[in-house]
């Protein structure tokens, strides 16, 4: 897609800015538990689909391996959602959508979803820039 945009003159391919948007998760604060009480090893094959999917991503930089910091709260129904007050408003559970933007034409070139924490967003930026650079070299 990036190659096609370059060929059509829709993107310049010389400068990029990376941004992230928070997407509210469907997780309830009233049903959350303190982060220090949630343990991955406490959840077996009977765990919900959301928990199983999160457990499968614990070693990925965009999710579990992004940071060693213990979350303040965990949603038992969606443990990958991050409790965040990043918008300087009441905190909520969220994910981040991260995207590089071509600065010449203001076109979004890629997308990578992560937990809503800076460490994961930086990793996503590196991943997207490497993918975009690969497309530009082809």
Buried (B, 14 or more C-beta within 10 A) or exposed (E): EBEEBBEEEBBBBEEBEBEBEBEEBEBEEEEBEEBEEBEEEEBEEEBEEBBEBBBEBEEEBBBBBBBEEEBBBBBBBBBBBBBBEBEEEEBBBBBBBBBBBBEEEEBEBBEBBBBBBEBBBBBBBEBBBEBBBEBBEE
